[in-house]
Amino acid sequence: KAKEVIKAILESDERILKDPEPLIAVGELGDNSVNFNVRPWVNSGDYWPVKFDLNERIKLAFDENGISIPYPQMDVHMAK
């Protein structure tokens, strides 16, 4: 589902080039996460605006679709 959400966002952004096709791939299986590599092709002048916009749009779309982003946490048990 995460890949579908990301793909839809990439397809809706006119600044992202259709050729070559963007890459969406599982880059790493982390301790508490599945890390994706998202690499769309853009004109060089659009690089930073697209990068920042995509990060925000992906986070908001994940929230809307019930896709949670895990954060490191630690359980502490106190013994007497």
N, C-alpha and C positions, 0 to 999 in steps of 0.2 A: 504494500500500500504506500509506503514511503516513496518508493521509486516512481509510482504512478503520480503522486502529488508533485514531486520534483519535476517530472517530465511535463506535466500540464503547465507548470509555472514557466519552464523554459520555452515551451511552445507559444505561450501568450506574450512573450517579450519580443517586440519587433527588432530590438537591438542585437539579438542573438542570431548569428548566421545559421542558415539551414545546412550549408555545406562548408566544411565538414560537419557531420552530425555531432551534437553534444555527447559527451561521455557521462554516464551515470553508472557507477559501479561500487560494489562493496570493496572498500579499500583495506579494512581491518576489522577483526573481531576483537574488540577491547574487553577488559575485565567486566565492565558493566554496560557495554554499548556495542552497536553495530555502526561503524564509521563509514560514511559514503564519500567517495570522490565524485565531485560534480565539476565538469570541465566543459563549459560551452565556449564556442569561438565567437569573438566579437571584434569589431574594429578597435584599433589600439586606443583611440580617444574615448571609447566607451568602457574600457576595462574597469576602472575604479567605480564609476557609478553603477555599472551592472553588478559588480562584486558585492557592493554594500546593499543594493536593492534586493538581490537574490537572497542574501543571508536573512534579511528582515522578512521578506515574503515567504520564504520557506518556514521560518519559525512560526509565523502567524498561521500559515496553512496547516502546519502540523498540529497546532493548538486546536484549530477548527475541526480537524479530522480525528482528534483523540489520539494522536501519536505523541507519546511523551518522550522527552529527552532526559535520560538518567543523569543524575549528578552524583559524584562520590559522596558517600555517607559512611558514618561509623556508629555502631551501636556500642554503648558503654554500659556495662552491668556492674553495679556497686555491690560489693559483698561486705558484710560487717565483720 
